């Protein structure tokens, strides 16, 4: 599918899907960073506690 066909097609649908993917990616990355932070925190506590 060419870019022009995409652009002429349903822009609202395309941008809606893209924004949904973007929001899900942001949520996932935030959760991932929180989990990694907690894991590092536990490792540090186990090491120094």
mmCIF file as Biopython writes it, N, C-alpha, C and O atoms, coordinates in Angstrom:
data_model
#
loop_
_atom_site.group_PDB
_atom_site.id
_atom_site.type_symbol
_atom_site.label_atom_id
_atom_site.label_alt_id
_atom_site.label_comp_id
_atom_site.label_asym_id
_atom_site.label_entity_id
_atom_site.label_seq_id
_atom_site.pdbx_PDB_ins_code
_atom_site.Cartn_x
_atom_site.Cartn_y
_atom_site.Cartn_z
_atom_site.occupancy
_atom_site.B_iso_or_equiv
_atom_site.auth_seq_id
_atom_site.auth_asym_id
_atom_site.pdbx_PDB_model_num
ATOM 1   N N  . UNK A ? 1  ? 0.841  -1.188 0.000  1.0 0.0 1  A 1 
ATOM 2   C CA . UNK A ? 1  ? 0.000  0.000  0.000  1.0 0.0 1  A 1 
ATOM 3   C C  . UNK A ? 1  ? 0.883  1.248  0.000  1.0 0.0 1  A 1 
ATOM 4   O O  . UNK A ? 1  ? 1.797  1.383  0.813  1.0 0.0 1  A 1 
ATOM 5   N N  . UNK A ? 2  ? 0.592  2.138  -0.915 1.0 0.0 2  A 1 
ATOM 6   C CA . UNK A ? 2  ? 1.417  3.336  -1.007 1.0 0.0 2  A 1 
ATOM 7   C C  . UNK A ? 2  ? 0.994  4.362  0.031  1.0 0.0 2  A 1 
ATOM 8   O O  . UNK A ? 2  ? -0.096 4.289  0.598  1.0 0.0 2  A 1 
ATOM 9   N N  . UNK A ? 3  ? 1.881  5.316  0.265  1.0 0.0 3  A 1 
ATOM 10  C CA . UNK A ? 3  ? 1.602  6.339  1.269  1.0 0.0 3  A 1 
ATOM 11  C C  . UNK A ? 3  ? 0.416  7.200  0.858  1.0 0.0 3  A 1 
ATOM 12  O O  . UNK A ? 3  ? -0.404 7.577  1.696  1.0 0.0 3  A 1 
ATOM 13  N N  . UNK A ? 4  ? 0.324  7.511  -0.444 1.0 0.0 4  A 1 
ATOM 14  C CA . UNK A ? 4  ? -0.788 8.337  -0.918 1.0 0.0 4  A 1 
ATOM 15  C C  . UNK A ? 4  ? -2.110 7.626  -0.719 1.0 0.0 4  A 1 
ATOM 16  O O  . UNK A ? 4  ? -3.098 8.250  -0.332 1.0 0.0 4  A 1 
ATOM 17  N N  . UNK A ? 5  ? -2.142 6.312  -0.981 1.0 0.0 5  A 1 
ATOM 18  C CA . UNK A ? 5  ? -3.376 5.551  -0.775 1.0 0.0 5  A 1 
ATOM 19  C C  . UNK A ? 5  ? -3.758 5.585  0.698  1.0 0.0 5  A 1 
ATOM 20  O O  . UNK A ? 5  ? -4.931 5.748  1.035  1.0 0.0 5  A 1 
ATOM 21  N N  . UNK A ? 6  ? -2.771 5.432  1.576  1.0 0.0 6  A 1 
ATOM 22  C CA . UNK A ? 6  ? -3.031 5.513  3.011  1.0 0.0 6  A 1 
ATOM 23  C C  . UNK A ? 6  ? -3.574 6.887  3.371  1.0 0.0 6  A 1 
ATOM 24  O O  . UNK A ? 6  ? -4.537 7.015  4.127  1.0 0.0 6  A 1 
ATOM 25  N N  . UNK A ? 7  ? -2.929 7.921  2.810  1.0 0.0 7  A 1 
ATOM 26  C CA . UNK A ? 7  ? -3.303 9.295  3.147  1.0 0.0 7  A 1 
ATOM 27  C C  . UNK A ? 7  ? -4.705 9.611  2.653  1.0 0.0 7  A 1 
ATOM 28  O O  . UNK A ? 7  ? -5.473 10.299 3.326  1.0 0.0 7  A 1 
ATOM 29  N N  . UNK A ? 8  ? -5.039 9.090  1.442  1.0 0.0 8  A 1 
ATOM 30  C CA . UNK A ? 8  ? -6.349 9.374  0.872  1.0 0.0 8  A 1 
ATOM 31  C C  . UNK A ? 8  ? -7.431 8.491  1.475  1.0 0.0 8  A 1 
ATOM 32  O O  . UNK A ? 8  ? -8.616 8.816  1.414  1.0 0.0 8  A 1 
ATOM 33  N N  . UNK A ? 9  ? -7.009 7.356  2.065  1.0 0.0 9  A 1 
ATOM 34  C CA . UNK A ? 9  ? -7.987 6.416  2.613  1.0 0.0 9  A 1 
ATOM 35  C C  . UNK A ? 9  ? -8.717 6.980  3.811  1.0 0.0 9  A 1 
ATOM 36  O O  . UNK A ? 9  ? -9.355 8.028  3.716  1.0 0.0 9  A 1 
ATOM 37  N N  . UNK A ? 10 ? -8.628 6.291  4.939  1.0 0.0 10 A 1 
ATOM 38  C CA . UNK A ? 10 ? -9.315 6.752  6.147  1.0 0.0 10 A 1 
ATOM 39  C C  . UNK A ? 10 ? -8.288 7.296  7.123  1.0 0.0 10 A 1 
ATOM 40  O O  . UNK A ? 10 ? -7.784 6.549  7.962  1.0 0.0 10 A 1 
ATOM 41  N N  . UNK A ? 11 ? -7.966 8.587  7.033  1.0 0.0 11 A 1 
ATOM 42  C CA . UNK A ? 11 ? -6.928 9.154  7.909  1.0 0.0 11 A 1 
ATOM 43  C C  . UNK A ? 11 ? -7.308 9.046  9.376  1.0 0.0 11 A 1 
ATOM 44  O O  . UNK A ? 11 ? -6.458 8.753  10.217 1.0 0.0 11 A 1 
ATOM 45  N N  . UNK A ? 12 ? -8.580 9.282  9.692  1.0 0.0 12 A 1 
ATOM 46  C CA . UNK A ? 12 ? -8.992 9.243  11.097 1.0 0.0 12 A 1 
ATOM 47  C C  . UNK A ? 12 ? -8.799 7.840  11.667 1.0 0.0 12 A 1 
ATOM 48  O O  . UNK A ? 12 ? -8.340 7.680  12.798 1.0 0.0 12 A 1 
ATOM 49  N N  . UNK A ? 13 ? -9.155 6.818  10.870 1.0 0.0 13 A 1 
ATOM 50  C CA . UNK A ? 13 ? -8.996 5.444  11.341 1.0 0.0 13 A 1 
ATOM 51  C C  . UNK A ? 13 ? -7.527 5.127  11.533 1.0 0.0 13 A 1 
ATOM 52  O O  . UNK A ? 13 ? -7.141 4.542  12.545 1.0 0.0 13 A 1 
ATOM 53  N N  . UNK A ? 14 ? -6.700 5.512  10.561 1.0 0.0 14 A 1 
ATOM 54  C CA . UNK A ? 14 ? -5.268 5.226  10.642 1.0 0.0 14 A 1 
ATOM 55  C C  . UNK A ? 14 ? -4.662 5.917  11.854 1.0 0.0 14 A 1 
ATOM 56  O O  . UNK A ? 14 ? -3.920 5.301  12.619 1.0 0.0 14 A 1 
ATOM 57  N N  . UNK A ? 15 ? -4.977 7.199  12.028 1.0 0.0 15 A 1 
ATOM 58  C CA . UNK A ? 15 ? -4.392 7.931  13.152 1.0 0.0 15 A 1 
ATOM 59  C C  . UNK A ? 15 ? -4.944 7.421  14.469 1.0 0.0 15 A 1 
ATOM 60  O O  . UNK A ? 15 ? -4.244 7.424  15.481 1.0 0.0 15 A 1 
ATOM 61  N N  . UNK A ? 16 ? -6.212 6.978  14.463 1.0 0.0 16 A 1 
ATOM 62  C CA . UNK A ? 16 ? -6.779 6.408  15.677 1.0 0.0 16 A 1 
ATOM 63  C C  . UNK A ? 16 ? -6.037 5.146  16.082 1.0 0.0 16 A 1 
ATOM 64  O O  . UNK A ? 16 ? -5.698 4.965  17.252 1.0 0.0 16 A 1 
ATOM 65  N N  . UNK A ? 17 ? -5.780 4.258  15.094 1.0 0.0 17 A 1 
ATOM 66  C CA . UNK A ? 17 ? -5.035 3.038  15.389 1.0 0.0 17 A 1 
ATOM 67  C C  . UNK A ? 17 ? -3.636 3.377  15.861 1.0 0.0 17 A 1 
ATOM 68  O O  . UNK A ? 17 ? -3.143 2.788  16.823 1.0 0.0 17 A 1 
ATOM 69  N N  . UNK A ? 18 ? -2.995 4.318  15.193 1.0 0.0 18 A 1 
ATOM 70  C CA . UNK A ? 18 ? -1.618 4.675  15.562 1.0 0.0 18 A 1 
ATOM 71  C C  . UNK A ? 18 ? -1.565 5.235  16.975 1.0 0.0 18 A 1 
ATOM 72  O O  . UNK A ? 18 ? -0.665 4.894  17.743 1.0 0.0 18 A 1 
ATOM 73  N N  . UNK A ? 19 ? -2.518 6.092  17.325 1.0 0.0 19 A 1 
ATOM 74  C CA . UNK A ? 19 ? -2.501 6.681  18.665 1.0 0.0 19 A 1 
ATOM 75  C C  . UNK A ? 19 ? -2.766 5.607  19.715 1.0 0.0 19 A 1 
ATOM 76  O O  . UNK A ? 19 ? -2.195 5.651  20.804 1.0 0.0 19 A 1 
ATOM 77  N N  . UNK A ? 20 ? -3.635 4.634  19.392 1.0 0.0 20 A 1 
ATOM 78  C CA . UNK A ? 20 ? -3.895 3.541  20.332 1.0 0.0 20 A 1 
ATOM 79  C C  . UNK A ? 20 ? -2.626 2.743  20.557 1.0 0.0 20 A 1 
ATOM 80  O O  . UNK A ? 20 ? -2.279 2.426  21.695 1.0 0.0 20 A 1 
ATOM 81  N N  . UNK A ? 21 ? -1.926 2.415  19.468 1.0 0.0 21 A 1 
ATOM 82  C CA . UNK A ? 21 ? -0.660 1.684  19.589 1.0 0.0 21 A 1 
ATOM 83  C C  . UNK A ? 21 ? 0.331  2.503  20.406 1.0 0.0 21 A 1 
ATOM 84  O O  . UNK A ? 21 ? 1.044  1.959  21.249 1.0 0.0 21 A 1 
ATOM 85  N N  . UNK A ? 22 ? 0.374  3.805  20.157 1.0 0.0 22 A 1 
ATOM 86  C CA . UNK A ? 22 ? 1.311  4.690  20.870 1.0 0.0 22 A 1 
ATOM 87  C C  . UNK A ? 22 ? 1.014  4.682  22.363 1.0 0.0 22 A 1 
ATOM 88  O O  . UNK A ? 22 ? 1.931  4.590  23.179 1.0 0.0 22 A 1 
ATOM 89  N N  . UNK A ? 23 ? -0.277 4.779  22.729 1.0 0.0 23 A 1 
ATOM 90  C CA . UNK A ? 23 ? -0.658 4.779  24.147 1.0 0.0 23 A 1 
ATOM 91  C C  . UNK A ? 23 ? -0.288 3.451  24.788 1.0 0.0 23 A 1 
ATOM 92  O O  . UNK A ? 23 ? 0.259  3.424  25.891 1.0 0.0 23 A 1 
ATOM 93  N N  . UNK A ? 24 ? -0.584 2.338  24.098 1.0 0.0 24 A 1 
ATOM 94  C CA . UNK A ? 24 ? -0.249 1.030  24.657 1.0 0.0 24 A 1 
ATOM 95  C C  . UNK A ? 24 ? 1.252  0.886  24.823 1.0 0.0 24 A 1 
ATOM 96  O O  . UNK A ? 24 ? 1.711  0.321  25.816 1.0 0.0 24 A 1 
ATOM 97  N N  . UNK A ? 25 ? 2.036  1.395  23.855 1.0 0.0 25 A 1 
ATOM 98  C CA . UNK A ? 25 ? 3.492  1.304  23.956 1.0 0.0 25 A 1 
ATOM 99  C C  . UNK A ? 25 ? 3.986  2.107  25.144 1.0 0.0 25 A 1 
ATOM 100 O O  . UNK A ? 25 ? 4.868  1.660  25.878 1.0 0.0 25 A 1 
ATOM 101 N N  . UNK A ? 26 ? 3.417  3.297  25.338 1.0 0.0 26 A 1 
ATOM 102 C CA . UNK A ? 26 ? 3.840  4.124  26.476 1.0 0.0 26 A 1 
ATOM 103 C C  . UNK A ? 26 ? 3.505  3.441  27.793 1.0 0.0 26 A 1 
ATOM 104 O O  . UNK A ? 26 ? 4.316  3.443  28.718 1.0 0.0 26 A 1 
ATOM 105 N N  . UNK A ? 27 ? 2.301  2.849  27.884 1.0 0.0 27 A 1 
ATOM 106 C CA . UNK A ? 27 ? 1.925  2.146  29.111 1.0 0.0 27 A 1 
ATOM 107 C C  . UNK A ? 27 ? 2.868  0.988  29.367 1.0 0.0 27 A 1 
ATOM 108 O O  . UNK A ? 27 ? 3.323  0.785  30.493 1.0 0.0 27 A 1 
ATOM 109 N N  . UNK A ? 28 ? 3.165  0.220  28.311 1.0 0.0 28 A 1 
ATOM 110 C CA . UNK A ? 28 ? 4.021  -0.949 28.467 1.0 0.0 28 A 1 
ATOM 111 C C  . UNK A ? 28 ? 5.415  -0.539 28.909 1.0 0.0 28 A 1 
ATOM 112 O O  . UNK A ? 28 ? 5.997  -1.166 29.794 1.0 0.0 28 A 1 
ATOM 113 N N  . UNK A ? 29 ? 5.959  0.517  28.295 1.0 0.0 29 A 1 
ATOM 114 C CA . UNK A ? 29 ? 7.317  0.954  28.649 1.0 0.0 29 A 1 
ATOM 115 C C  . UNK A ? 29 ? 7.343  1.486  30.077 1.0 0.0 29 A 1 
ATOM 116 O O  . UNK A ? 29 ? 8.324  1.288  30.793 1.0 0.0 29 A 1 
ATOM 117 N N  . UNK A ? 30 ? 6.269  2.162  30.497 1.0 0.0 30 A 1 
ATOM 118 C CA . UNK A ? 30 ? 6.219  2.670  31.864 1.0 0.0 30 A 1 
ATOM 119 C C  . UNK A ? 30 ? 6.188  1.512  32.853 1.0 0.0 30 A 1 
ATOM 120 O O  . UNK A ? 30 ? 6.896  1.527  33.859 1.0 0.0 30 A 1 
ATOM 121 N N  . UNK A ? 31 ? 5.357  0.500  32.560 1.0 0.0 31 A 1 
ATOM 122 C CA . UNK A ? 31 ? 5.274  -0.662 33.444 1.0 0.0 31 A 1 
ATOM 123 C C  . UNK A ? 31 ? 6.612  -1.385 33.484 1.0 0.0 31 A 1 
ATOM 124 O O  . UNK A ? 31 ? 7.050  -1.838 34.542 1.0 0.0 31 A 1 
ATOM 125 N N  . UNK A ? 32 ? 7.263  -1.493 32.318 1.0 0.0 32 A 1 
ATOM 126 C CA . UNK A ? 32 ? 8.555  -2.176 32.247 1.0 0.0 32 A 1 
ATOM 127 C C  . UNK A ? 32 ? 9.590  -1.438 33.080 1.0 0.0 32 A 1 
ATOM 128 O O  . UNK A ? 32 ? 10.369 -2.067 33.796 1.0 0.0 32 A 1 
ATOM 129 N N  . UNK A ? 33 ? 9.611  -0.110 32.997 1.0 0.0 33 A 1 
ATOM 130 C CA . UNK A ? 33 ? 10.590 0.666  33.765 1.0 0.0 33 A 1 
ATOM 131 C C  . UNK A ? 33 ? 10.309 0.546  35.255 1.0 0.0 33 A 1 
ATOM 132 O O  . UNK A ? 33 ? 11.239 0.462  36.056 1.0 0.0 33 A 1 
ATOM 133 N N  . UNK A ? 34 ? 9.020  0.539  35.636 1.0 0.0 34 A 1 
ATOM 134 C CA . UNK A ? 34 ? 8.683  0.364  37.053 1.0 0.0 34 A 1 
ATOM 135 C C  . UNK A ? 34 ? 9.155  -0.993 37.555 1.0 0.0 34 A 1 
ATOM 136 O O  . UNK A ? 34 ? 9.715  -1.091 38.647 1.0 0.0 34 A 1 
ATOM 137 N N  . UNK A ? 35 ? 8.930  -2.047 36.761 1.0 0.0 35 A 1 
ATOM 138 C CA . UNK A ? 35 ? 9.338  -3.385 37.168 1.0 0.0 35 A 1 
ATOM 139 C C  . UNK A ? 35 ? 10.845 -3.482 37.301 1.0 0.0 35 A 1 
ATOM 140 O O  . UNK A ? 35 ? 11.350 -4.066 38.260 1.0 0.0 35 A 1 
ATOM 141 N N  . UNK A ? 36 ? 11.569 -2.912 36.344 1.0 0.0 36 A 1 
ATOM 142 C CA . UNK A ? 36 ? 13.032 -2.973 36.412 1.0 0.0 36 A 1 
ATOM 143 C C  . UNK A ? 36 ? 13.543 -2.167 37.601 1.0 0.0 36 A 1 
ATOM 144 O O  . UNK A ? 36 ? 14.514 -2.566 38.245 1.0 0.0 36 A 1 
ATOM 145 N N  . UNK A ? 37 ? 12.904 -1.042 37.897 1.0 0.0 37 A 1 
ATOM 146 C CA . UNK A ? 37 ? 13.307 -0.240 39.054 1.0 0.0 37 A 1 
ATOM 147 C C  . UNK A ? 37 ? 13.095 -1.024 40.347 1.0 0.0 37 A 1 
ATOM 148 O O  . UNK A ? 37 ? 13.957 -1.023 41.226 1.0 0.0 37 A 1 
ATOM 149 N N  . UNK A ? 38 ? 11.939 -1.698 40.462 1.0 0.0 38 A 1 
ATOM 150 C CA . UNK A ? 38 ? 11.669 -2.502 41.655 1.0 0.0 38 A 1 
ATOM 151 C C  . UNK A ? 38 ? 12.675 -3.638 41.774 1.0 0.0 38 A 1 
ATOM 152 O O  . UNK A ? 38 ? 13.141 -3.941 42.872 1.0 0.0 38 A 1 
ATOM 153 N N  . UNK A ? 39 ? 13.016 -4.270 40.649 1.0 0.0 39 A 1 
ATOM 154 C CA . UNK A ? 39 ? 13.986 -5.366 40.687 1.0 0.0 39 A 1 
ATOM 155 C C  . UNK A ? 39 ? 15.339 -4.851 41.153 1.0 0.0 39 A 1 
ATOM 156 O O  . UNK A ? 39 ? 15.980 -5.480 41.994 1.0 0.0 39 A 1 
ATOM 157 N N  . UNK A ? 40 ? 15.782 -3.718 40.620 1.0 0.0 40 A 1 
ATOM 158 C CA . UNK A ? 40 ? 17.062 -3.141 41.045 1.0 0.0 40 A 1 
ATOM 159 C C  . UNK A ? 40 ? 17.013 -2.762 42.517 1.0 0.0 40 A 1 
ATOM 160 O O  . UNK A ? 40 ? 17.987 -2.955 43.245 1.0 0.0 40 A 1 
ATOM 161 N N  . UNK A ? 41 ? 15.883 -2.225 42.956 1.0 0.0 41 A 1 
ATOM 162 C CA . UNK A ? 41 ? 15.730 -1.834 44.362 1.0 0.0 41 A 1 
ATOM 163 C C  . UNK A ? 41 ? 15.878 -3.050 45.276 1.0 0.0 41 A 1 
ATOM 164 O O  . UNK A ? 41 ? 16.556 -2.990 46.302 1.0 0.0 41 A 1 
ATOM 165 N N  . UNK A ? 42 ? 15.232 -4.160 44.887 1.0 0.0 42 A 1 
ATOM 166 C CA . UNK A ? 42 ? 15.323 -5.385 45.692 1.0 0.0 42 A 1 
ATOM 167 C C  . UNK A ? 42 ? 16.742 -5.919 45.703 1.0 0.0 42 A 1 
ATOM 168 O O  . UNK A ? 42 ? 17.230 -6.360 46.744 1.0 0.0 42 A 1 
ATOM 169 N N  . UNK A ? 43 ? 17.406 -5.884 44.565 1.0 0.0 43 A 1 
ATOM 170 C CA . UNK A ? 43 ? 18.788 -6.374 44.500 1.0 0.0 43 A 1 
ATOM 171 C C  . UNK A ? 43 ? 19.672 -5.541 45.415 1.0 0.0 43 A 1 
ATOM 172 O O  . UNK A ? 43 ? 20.500 -6.087 46.144 1.0 0.0 43 A 1 
ATOM 173 N N  . UNK A ? 44 ? 19.503 -4.227 45.382 1.0 0.0 44 A 1 
ATOM 174 C CA . UNK A ? 44 ? 20.311 -3.356 46.238 1.0 0.0 44 A 1 
ATOM 175 C C  . UNK A ? 44 ? 20.011 -3.604 47.709 1.0 0.0 44 A 1 
ATOM 176 O O  . UNK A ? 44 ? 20.925 -3.622 48.534 1.0 0.0 44 A 1 
ATOM 177 N N  . UNK A ? 45 ? 18.741 -3.794 48.043 1.0 0.0 45 A 1 
ATOM 178 C CA . UNK A ? 45 ? 18.388 -4.071 49.439 1.0 0.0 45 A 1 
ATOM 179 C C  . UNK A ? 45 ? 18.994 -5.390 49.894 1.0 0.0 45 A 1 
ATOM 180 O O  . UNK A ? 45 ? 19.504 -5.488 51.010 1.0 0.0 45 A 1 
ATOM 181 N N  . UNK A ? 46 ? 18.942 -6.400 49.040 1.0 0.0 46 A 1 
ATOM 182 C CA . UNK A ? 46 ? 19.499 -7.704 49.408 1.0 0.0 46 A 1 
ATOM 183 C C  . UNK A ? 46 ? 21.009 -7.599 49.570 1.0 0.0 46 A 1 
ATOM 184 O O  . UNK A ? 46 ? 21.595 -8.274 50.417 1.0 0.0 46 A 1 
ATOM 185 N N  . UNK A ? 47 ? 21.640 -6.752 48.759 1.0 0.0 47 A 1 
ATOM 186 C CA . UNK A ? 47 ? 23.096 -6.638 48.811 1.0 0.0 47 A 1 
ATOM 187 C C  . UNK A ? 47 ? 23.533 -5.856 50.043 1.0 0.0 47 A 1 
ATOM 188 O O  . UNK A ? 47 ? 24.473 -6.259 50.728 1.0 0.0 47 A 1 
ATOM 189 N N  . UNK A ? 48 ? 22.864 -4.742 50.334 1.0 0.0 48 A 1 
ATOM 190 C CA . UNK A ? 48 ? 23.318 -3.860 51.415 1.0 0.0 48 A 1 
ATOM 191 C C  . UNK A ? 48 ? 22.521 -4.065 52.706 1.0 0.0 48 A 1 
ATOM 192 O O  . UNK A ? 48 ? 22.947 -3.611 53.768 1.0 0.0 48 A 1 
ATOM 193 N N  . UNK A ? 49 ? 21.356 -4.751 52.627 1.0 0.0 49 A 1 
ATOM 194 C CA . UNK A ? 49 ? 20.534 -4.928 53.807 1.0 0.0 49 A 1 
ATOM 195 C C  . UNK A ? 49 ? 21.029 -6.105 54.618 1.0 0.0 49 A 1 
ATOM 196 O O  . UNK A ? 49 ? 20.459 -6.418 55.663 1.0 0.0 49 A 1 
#
